[in-house]
Amino acid sequence: MSASLLRRGLELLEAPGQGEAPLGLQPERDGPGAAGAVRRRKAAPQAGRNKATVKGRVVKSAIEEYHKKKPVNHLTANLKYMLKGRFVANKAVTEQVLAQNRGRKSKDQPPKKEEKKKPEGTVFTEEDFRKFEREYFGRP
């Protein structure tokens, strides 16, 4: 977007009469030598120290920098916020949304739930086993 389009958009958003500076304070853009003045201002040496030197520079601790840039885990705060609300979505709706967002690749598919096989109950009771043991091994 060009600067002129941006200026026009800002002028449209401003309240009438606010965006205009008094005539004495407006910079002359089209005056002779305006480009030369800009070049001179950029090339003028600034008073102050040379930033290329090390003198007076504060050494930053690598550990502090690491802790500043370390990602923060917002899980607990987000869970508190989400669980604070009383509205709970219908399970069928949430399943439908998850199904729509799932990809077609096999890695995107959820693992299939295998039905748990119920342990087959035995026909014999403990008393039957004791009786068989007595008969077969001859123990009382």
C-alpha positions as CSV (number, residue, x, y, z in Angstrom):
1,M,0.0,0.0,0.0
2,S,1.4,3.4,-0.9
3,A,1.9,6.2,1.5
4,S,-0.6,8.4,-0.2
5,L,-3.3,5.8,0.0
6,L,-2.5,5.3,3.6
7,R,-2.7,9.0,4.3
8,R,-6.1,9.3,2.5
9,G,-7.4,6.3,4.6
10,L,-6.3,8.0,7.8
11,E,-7.8,11.3,6.8
12,L,-11.1,9.5,6.3
13,L,-11.0,8.0,9.7
14,E,-10.1,11.2,11.5
15,A,-12.7,13.5,12.9
16,P,-13.1,16.7,10.8
17,G,-10.6,19.4,11.6
18,Q,-8.3,17.3,13.8
19,G,-5.8,16.0,11.3
20,E,-4.7,19.3,9.8
21,A,-1.7,21.1,11.3
22,P,-1.5,24.9,11.4
23,L,0.1,26.4,8.3
24,G,3.3,27.4,10.1
25,L,3.9,23.9,11.4
26,Q,3.3,22.0,8.1
27,P,6.6,20.8,6.5
28,E,7.3,22.0,3.0
29,R,7.6,18.9,0.9
30,D,7.8,20.4,-2.5
31,G,10.2,23.2,-1.7
32,P,13.5,23.5,-3.5
33,G,16.3,21.6,-1.9
34,A,14.1,19.4,0.2
35,A,15.8,16.2,-0.9
36,G,19.3,17.7,-0.2
37,A,18.2,18.7,3.3
38,V,17.1,15.2,4.0
39,R,20.5,13.8,2.8
40,R,22.4,16.3,5.0
41,R,20.3,15.4,8.0
42,K,21.0,11.7,7.5
43,A,24.8,12.2,6.9
44,A,25.3,14.6,9.9
45,P,27.4,13.0,12.6
46,Q,25.5,12.6,15.8
47,A,27.0,13.6,19.1
48,G,27.5,10.5,21.2
49,R,29.6,7.4,21.5
50,N,30.3,5.1,18.6
51,K,28.0,2.0,18.9
52,A,30.6,-0.2,17.2
53,T,32.9,-0.2,20.3
54,V,32.5,-2.4,23.3
55,K,33.3,0.2,25.9
56,G,30.4,0.8,28.2
57,R,28.4,-2.1,26.9
58,V,26.4,-4.1,29.4
59,V,27.0,-7.8,29.2
60,K,23.8,-9.8,29.1
61,S,23.6,-13.1,30.8
62,A,22.8,-16.0,28.5
63,I,20.7,-17.6,31.2
64,E,18.5,-14.5,31.6
65,E,18.1,-14.2,27.8
66,Y,17.1,-17.9,27.7
67,H,14.5,-17.4,30.4
68,K,13.1,-14.3,28.6
69,K,12.6,-16.2,25.4
70,K,11.5,-19.5,27.0
71,P,8.0,-20.4,26.0
72,V,5.5,-20.0,28.8
73,N,3.0,-22.8,29.4
74,H,-0.4,-21.3,29.7
75,L,-2.2,-24.7,30.0
76,T,-3.4,-24.2,33.6
77,A,-4.7,-20.7,33.1
78,N,-6.4,-21.7,29.9
79,L,-8.0,-24.8,31.6
80,K,-9.3,-22.6,34.4
81,Y,-10.8,-20.2,32.0
82,M,-12.4,-22.9,29.8
83,L,-13.8,-24.8,32.8
84,K,-15.1,-21.6,34.4
85,G,-17.9,-21.4,31.8
86,R,-21.1,-23.3,32.4
87,F,-21.9,-24.1,28.8
88,V,-20.7,-27.6,27.8
89,A,-21.0,-28.6,24.2
90,N,-22.9,-31.7,23.2
91,K,-20.6,-34.7,22.8
92,A,-22.1,-35.5,19.4
93,V,-21.3,-31.9,18.2
94,T,-17.7,-32.1,19.5
95,E,-17.2,-35.5,17.8
96,Q,-18.5,-34.0,14.5
97,V,-16.2,-31.0,14.7
98,L,-13.2,-33.3,15.4
99,A,-14.1,-35.5,12.5
100,Q,-14.3,-32.5,10.2
101,N,-10.9,-31.3,11.2
102,R,-9.3,-34.7,10.9
103,G,-7.2,-35.3,7.8
104,R,-7.4,-38.3,5.5
105,K,-4.0,-39.6,6.2
106,S,-3.7,-42.6,8.5
107,K,-1.5,-40.7,10.9
108,D,-4.4,-38.3,11.4
109,Q,-6.9,-41.0,12.2
110,P,-7.5,-41.8,15.9
111,P,-6.6,-45.3,17.1
112,K,-9.4,-47.7,16.7
113,K,-10.9,-48.8,20.0
114,E,-10.8,-52.5,20.4
115,E,-13.7,-54.0,22.3
116,K,-12.6,-55.6,25.5
117,K,-13.3,-59.3,25.6
118,K,-15.1,-60.3,28.7
119,P,-13.3,-63.1,30.5
120,E,-15.3,-66.2,29.9
121,G,-16.7,-67.5,33.2
122,T,-15.8,-71.1,34.1
123,V,-18.5,-73.7,34.3
124,F,-16.9,-75.4,37.2
125,T,-17.0,-74.0,40.8
126,E,-14.3,-74.3,43.5
127,E,-16.2,-77.2,45.0
128,D,-16.0,-79.1,41.8
129,F,-12.2,-78.6,41.6
130,R,-11.8,-79.8,45.2
131,K,-13.9,-82.8,44.4
132,F,-11.9,-83.6,41.3
133,E,-8.7,-83.2,43.2
134,R,-9.8,-85.6,45.9
135,E,-10.9,-88.2,43.3
136,Y,-7.9,-87.9,41.0
137,F,-5.0,-87.5,43.4
138,G,-6.6,-89.3,46.3
139,R,-6.2,-86.5,48.8
140,P,-8.9,-85.8,51.4
